[in-house]
């Protein structure tokens, strides 16, 4: 097997491509695409997003201490890319993309109605790490699209056609290969 040395860098792919909504009081809401988002903790529930300080949304999130992580789908691929390359300084992204701002219960930031999941976040701390600053946030609420709820109250998120980002490209998630713990279950032995 032949291998090649590559320069040090972030090659941890694929990643969720999420749209982060934010809003200052009295101003229009904005959307920022983030691929550097992740789970920090289960109890209490915490997430992180990493944002360059020069991005328009950075100051909004820093000043308000709130944002919403909106999961993306195949149907939101164009909007996801658009929100990552166009600045909210210049364009109203909700209006331009005909996205629906949804009022949420725990933050004053709207979620994106077309997203299957809106994760309401309140900034806990900011780590200034270099090119990006990491917002570590408490999850204060989660809002889900009822069309993915079955009759037993189970949320079928994997039926939403989730979107991921890998090395400059967007992909739909592929086929299910197993479930958590399947490698040690009695059925696979």
N, C-alpha and C positions, 0 to 999 in steps of 0.2 A: 504494500500500500504506500503510495507516494504522497507525501504531505509537503506543504509549503508554508514557510513562516510569513505571517501577515502582521502589519503594524498594529500596535495596541489600539483598541477601540471598542466601541459598543457593538457586539455581534450577538447579543442575546435576542434572538428573533424566533418565532413571530411574537408580536405584542398586540394587545387590544388597541385598536384605533378608536379613541373616544372623542366625543365632542363635549367640551367643557363650556357651560354657559356661566356668565357672570353679569353683574349689573350694579351700577352706582344709582343711588336714589336720584330721581329726576332725569335720568338719562335713558337712552334706549339700551336694551340688553345686547350683549355680544356673545359670540361663540368662537372658541379657540379649539383647534384640533390638537390633541396630545396623544403621542404614542408611548410616552414615558409615564405610565400610570400603573399603580399596583396596590395590592393588599399589604397593609402594614401589620394589622393586628385583628384578631377575632373578637376578643373581649377585653376592653370595649372595642367596638368595630371602628377601624381606622383605615384610611387609604392615603395614597400620596400621588401627587402629580409634580412633574418637573417642568419648569417654564423658564425661558430666557428672560432676563430682566428688561430687555428692550422691546419685548412684545407688548402690544397695546393692552392686552388683558392682564398682564402682570400687575400693574399698579391698581387696577380695579379690584383684583382678588386681594392684594395686600392691604388696601384701604378698607374694604368692606368686610374682609374675613370670611367670605362665603363664596361658594361656587357649587355647581351641579355637574356631576359626571353623567353624561348621557351615552349609554351603550349604542353602538352603531350596527347597522345591518347592510346586507347587499343593496337594498333599496336606498340606503343613505350614503352609498359610496361616493357619488358625485359631490354631495353636500359636505361629506367628511373631508374630501380633498380641498374643495373650495374654501372651507373655513380654516384650512391650514396654510393657504397661500395668499388669501386676501386679508387685508387688515381692516379691523372694525373702525379704525380712524376714518376710512374712506367709504365704507359700505355698510348698510344695515343688512346683516346676513340673514336674519329671520325673514325680512321682507323680500330680499333678493332671491332666496331659495324657497319661498312660500312655506316656511316651517312654522309650526304652531307653538307659540309660547304658552306653557301650561303653568298656572299658579300652583305652587306646592305648599305643604303645610308647615315646614320647619325653617325655611330660609326665604328671604325676600327676592331670590333669584328664580326666574322661570326655568322650568325644564323644557325639553323639546318633545312635543306631543307625539311625533313620529318615532321616537325612540322606545324600545320595549322596556327599558329600565332607566329611571332617573334616580341618581344617588345624591341626596342632599348632604352637603358637607360644610362644616364650620372649621376654619383654620385653627389648628392647635399650636403649631410652630412652623417657622420657616428656617430651613438650613441653606445657607449660602455656600454653594459647593464649587463654584467656578463658572463655567459657561451657563449653567442652569441653577436655579434655586428650587429646592424641593419644598413644596407645601405639604406638610403632614396635617391631615384633617380628621376630625371626628365625624363619623357618619351619624347624622341626626335624624335621617328619614330615608325611606326607599319607596318609590312610587313605581308600580308596574302596570303594563298594558293588560287589561282583563282578557283580551282575546287569546292570551297564552296560558290562561288558567283553565284547568280541567274541572270536571264536576266534583272531584274529591278535594279541590283546593290546592292541587300541586301545580307549581309554576313550571311550564315547559319552555324554559328559556332557550334550549338548544333547537327549538323549532323556529326561532326568529330569524335564522339566516345571518348569524353574527359575522362581523367583519374583523379581520386582523391585518396588521401591517408587518411586512418583512422586507428589510433591506431595500427600501424605496418603492415597494409595490404593495397593493392591497389585494387580499385574498378572502374568499368565503371559506368558512371552516369546512373541513372534509367529512369523510365517513366516520361514524362512531366505531372505535376499535375495542372498547371495553368500558367497564365502570370501575369506580374506585374500589380497590381490594380484589378485583377479579383474578389477579395473578396468584393469590393464595387461597382462593375459594376451593371447596371440594369438587366443584364441577369442572375445574380446569386441570385437575391432577390426574 
